Amino acid sequence: MAETRNLAKEATGPLKGIRVLDLTSVVNGAYATQILADQGAEVIKIEDPGSGRGGGGDIMRWAGHVPDTAPRDMGPIFLTINRNKRSVVLDLKDEKAKRALRRLIKSCDVFAASVRYDGLKRLGLAYEDVAAIRPDIVYVHAAGYGSEGPYAGEPAYDDLIQSASGMADILPRTDGDPTPRLVPTLAADKVSGLFMAQAVTAALLHRARTGEGQFVEVPMLECVTSFLMVEHLYDHVFEPPIGQYGYVRVINPNRKPFPTKDGYIGLLPYTDKQWDQFFEAAGYGDAVKNDPRFADYVTRAKHIHELYALVEKAAATKTTQEWLDILKPLSIPVVKTNRLEDVEADPHIAAVGLFEPYEHPDLGTYKLIRPPVKFAKTPSNIRRHPPRLGEHTAEVLAEIGEAEEA
């Protein structure tokens, strides 16, 4: 493993000086607030002490395996979405803790929560309550469903949102098996987290221009449906509809990494010239050029299944490296297909240092995925390890003049 990195000494990102009170947990909200933290915001993560059944705090602390010598509250997914934050444990059923939280709210620019809104109301943390303490607060609520619909207030997790948004219907439209299936990544959580981070920065820009705070609702179902239907609304964009749901090229069962003699490649010739060059290299040049099904973009799109089947046949004629050597000089889009265990050693990923090793005082050596977006003037950085549960309670409460027993 490469030499471990040192934590940055101070924030340098574009959100330096912004203070976020973070009442999110699991993946959706925590992913969003880590993006803000990487970009320089000071994020104070409020965690519950728990009910005595389990360790308390963000449930993702306890998900997954940890090394035998590592603290149990530092699960692997928690580590990937909670760096650059400080953890404060407050029992919000306790009046002293509520008082401390009110003082924290007064010191913050953003209030971010993923607790169901009725729960926030019961805690005295509805938008009106928080805005009464800090009138210009940017209050962002990561909801499962928008407040104006019949599902408002219902619990929501990635599995449910993939199911309700239509995402679970994409694989059936691809392979013909009618069984709905979930995409095996937390797509709904992470997509919603990206929407949430963008919404915070937009609301902060509005506040900078006008002085106004506001309530911002980020509903998972609406965000993920919007994300999915960019291409899959397809022929139903029109009224009346003129055809099917699902972008034909994308739900094509032959759209996949193509097997070579010794592996797989991701391959997508796009222009007429690139298609001609690819099939010429595969030895099918004249046959494809003279085939009316593949004459131009429009006719290729109508026969995309047959086209990709021919690509699969052609790809198998050479090794992966042979295809890379032939197609890259022609600027035809091509990559080696990586398995998960290959990704870290990929020449590009390794060269840009996407995975960075750090030495945690309690955990030992572990890896973080550095912020991928580059700001030329205000670079994101990693300043803090993912925190232990309640690690910064005394420190943060002292800053606002509250005793630790709050």
Backbone hydrogen bonds, N-H to C=O, Kabsch-Sander energy under -0.5 kcal/mol:
donor,donor_aa,acceptor,acceptor_aa,energy
5,R,357,P,-3.6
8,A,382,I,-2.9
15,L,39,Q,-3.6
16,K,13,G,-1.7
17,G,40,G,-0.6
18,I,15,L,-2.4
20,V,42,E,-3.4
21,L,110,V,-3.2
22,D,20,V,-0.7
22,D,44,I,-3.1
23,L,21,L,-0.7
23,L,112,A,-3.8
29,G,25,S,-0.6
30,A,25,S,-0.8
31,Y,27,V,-3.0
32,A,28,N,-1.6
33,T,29,G,-2.6
34,Q,30,A,-1.8
35,I,31,Y,-1.7
36,L,32,A,-1.8
37,A,33,T,-2.4
38,D,34,Q,-3.2
39,Q,35,I,-1.6
40,G,37,A,-1.9
41,A,36,L,-2.3
42,E,18,I,-3.1
43,V,41,A,-0.7
43,V,84,N,-0.7
44,I,20,V,-2.9
44,I,42,E,-0.5
45,K,43,V,-0.7
45,K,86,R,-3.6
46,I,22,D,-2.7
46,I,44,I,-0.6
47,E,45,K,-0.5
47,E,88,V,-3.0
54,G,52,G,-0.9
57,G,48,D,-2.5
61,R,58,D,-2.2
62,W,59,I,-1.7
63,A,60,M,-0.8
70,A,67,P,-1.8
74,M,71,P,-1.3
75,G,61,R,-1.5
78,F,60,M,-0.8
79,L,75,G,-1.9
80,T,76,P,-1.1
81,I,77,I,-0.8
81,I,78,F,-0.9
82,N,78,F,-0.5
82,N,79,L,-0.5
84,N,384,R,-1.8
85,K,82,N,-0.7
86,R,43,V,-2.3
88,V,45,K,-3.0
88,V,86,R,-0.5
90,L,47,E,-2.3
90,L,88,V,-0.6
92,L,90,L,-1.0
94,D,91,D,-2.5
98,K,94,D,-2.2
99,R,95,E,-2.2
100,A,96,K,-2.2
101,L,97,A,-2.5
102,R,98,K,-2.4
103,R,99,R,-1.8
104,L,100,A,-2.1
105,I,101,L,-2.8
106,K,102,R,-1.9
107,S,103,R,-0.9
107,S,104,L,-0.9
108,C,104,L,-0.5
108,C,105,I,-1.6
109,D,19,R,-2.5
110,V,19,R,-2.0
111,F,138,V,-2.6
112,A,21,L,-2.9
112,A,110,V,-0.5
113,A,140,V,-2.2
114,S,23,L,-1.3
119,G,116,R,-0.7
120,L,116,R,-1.8
121,K,117,Y,-2.5
122,R,118,D,-2.1
123,L,119,G,-1.5
124,G,121,K,-1.7
125,L,120,L,-3.4
130,V,126,A,-2.4
131,A,127,Y,-3.2
132,A,128,E,-1.3
133,I,129,D,-0.7
133,I,130,V,-0.9
134,R,130,V,-2.4
137,I,134,R,-2.0
138,V,109,D,-2.4
139,Y,137,I,-0.8
139,Y,214,Q,-2.5
140,V,111,F,-3.2
140,V,138,V,-0.7
141,H,139,Y,-0.5
141,H,216,V,-3.2
142,A,113,A,-3.0
142,A,140,V,-0.6
143,A,141,H,-1.1
143,A,218,V,-1.0
149,G,146,G,-1.6
152,A,149,G,-1.5
154,E,151,Y,-2.4
161,I,157,Y,-2.4
162,Q,158,D,-2.8
163,S,159,D,-1.7
164,A,160,L,-2.7
165,S,161,I,-2.4
166,G,162,Q,-0.7
167,M,162,Q,-0.6
168,A,162,Q,-1.8
169,D,166,G,-1.7
170,I,167,M,-1.5
173,R,169,D,-1.2
174,T,170,I,-0.8
174,T,171,L,-0.9
175,D,171,L,-2.5
176,G,172,P,-1.6
181,R,168,A,-2.2
185,T,183,V,-2.6
187,A,185,T,-2.7
190,K,186,L,-2.5
191,V,187,A,-2.7
192,S,188,A,-2.1
193,G,189,D,-2.0
194,L,190,K,-2.1
195,F,191,V,-2.1
196,M,192,S,-2.4
197,A,193,G,-2.4
198,Q,194,L,-2.2
199,A,195,F,-2.4
200,V,196,M,-2.2
201,T,197,A,-1.9
202,A,198,Q,-2.2
203,A,199,A,-2.5
204,L,200,V,-2.4
205,L,201,T,-2.0
206,H,202,A,-2.1
207,R,203,A,-2.3
208,A,204,L,-2.5
209,R,205,L,-1.8
210,T,206,H,-2.3
211,G,207,R,-3.1
213,G,135,P,-0.5
214,Q,137,I,-1.2
216,V,139,Y,-3.3
218,V,141,H,-3.0
220,M,143,A,-2.7
221,L,144,G,-2.5
223,C,219,P,-2.4
224,V,220,M,-3.0
225,T,221,L,-2.4
226,S,222,E,-2.3
227,F,223,C,-2.3
228,L,224,V,-2.7
229,M,225,T,-2.7
230,V,226,S,-0.6
230,V,227,F,-0.6
231,E,228,L,-0.9
232,H,228,L,-1.4
233,L,229,M,-1.3
235,D,244,Q,-1.5
236,H,233,L,-2.7
237,V,234,Y,-2.0
238,F,235,D,-0.7
242,I,235,D,-1.7
246,G,232,H,-2.4
250,V,247,Y,-0.6
251,I,247,Y,-2.2
255,R,252,N,-2.2
256,K,254,N,-1.0
258,F,265,I,-2.8
260,T,263,G,-2.7
261,K,318,K,-2.5
265,I,258,F,-2.2
266,G,335,V,-2.7
267,L,265,I,-0.5
268,L,333,P,-2.2
275,W,271,T,-2.3
276,D,272,D,-2.3
277,Q,273,K,-2.6
278,F,274,Q,-2.6
279,F,275,W,-2.4
280,E,276,D,-1.9
281,A,277,Q,-2.3
282,A,278,F,-1.6
283,G,280,E,-1.1
284,Y,279,F,-3.1
285,G,279,F,-0.7
288,V,284,Y,-2.3
289,K,285,G,-2.6
290,N,286,D,-2.2
291,D,288,V,-1.5
294,F,291,D,-1.9
295,A,292,P,-1.1
300,R,296,D,-2.7
301,A,297,Y,-2.4
302,K,298,V,-1.4
303,H,299,T,-1.0
303,H,300,R,-0.7
304,I,301,A,-1.0
307,L,303,H,-2.3
308,Y,304,I,-2.5
309,A,305,H,-1.9
310,L,306,E,-1.7
311,V,307,L,-2.1
312,E,308,Y,-2.4
313,K,309,A,-1.8
314,A,310,L,-2.4
315,A,311,V,-3.0
316,A,312,E,-1.2
317,T,314,A,-1.9
318,K,315,A,-1.3
323,W,319,T,-2.1
324,L,320,T,-2.3
325,D,321,Q,-2.6
326,I,322,E,-1.9
327,L,323,W,-3.1
328,K,324,L,-1.9
330,L,327,L,-0.7
331,S,328,K,-2.0
332,I,327,L,-2.1
335,V,266,G,-2.3
337,T,264,Y,-2.1
338,N,336,K,-0.6
342,D,339,R,-2.0
343,V,339,R,-1.0
343,V,340,L,-0.8
344,E,340,L,-0.5
345,A,342,D,-0.6
346,D,342,D,-0.6
346,D,343,V,-1.5
350,A,346,D,-3.2
351,A,347,P,-1.9
352,V,348,H,-2.3
353,G,349,I,-0.6
353,G,350,A,-0.6
354,L,349,I,-1.7
356,E,354,L,-0.6
356,E,368,L,-3.2
358,Y,366,Y,-3.0
359,E,5,R,-0.5
360,H,358,Y,-0.6
360,H,364,G,-2.9
364,G,360,H,-2.1
366,Y,358,Y,-2.3
368,L,356,E,-2.7
370,R,354,L,-2.6
370,R,368,L,-0.8
375,F,373,V,-0.5
376,A,374,K,-0.6
381,N,38,D,-1.5
383,R,381,N,-0.6
391,E,388,R,-2.2
392,H,87,S,-2.3
393,T,390,G,-1.6
396,V,392,H,-2.9
397,L,393,T,-2.5
398,A,394,A,-2.1
399,E,395,E,-1.4
400,I,396,V,-1.0
401,G,398,A,-1.1
402,E,397,L,-3.2
406,A,403,A,-1.8
